[in-house]
């Protein structure tokens, strides 16, 4: 089983990207309008399982948590403090659509 990279095709943001708003809970990581193609993808539906794999570097002195929007969030990742090129993989089901990526 191979995961397809849909980020480049479905989200209007390229990597690497820098997120600097670490003081605001529920800060949008990417503008909601950049998720317009992801939110209409035929498999981005409630109950569908997705895998998210990212490589991160953090200069923050504390862990940061990000997830897609819903009451409890989904595809939630914790970025360890002061980490350099750390790989994170999370598998979860879509809990709510349309969805957007936020810091928690």
Secondary structure, 3 states (H helix, E strand, C coil): CCCCCCHHHHCCCCCCCCCCCCCCCCCECCCHHHHCCHHHCCCCCCCCEEEEEEEECCCCCCCEEEEECCCCCEEEEEECCCCCCEEEEEEEECCCCCCCEEEC
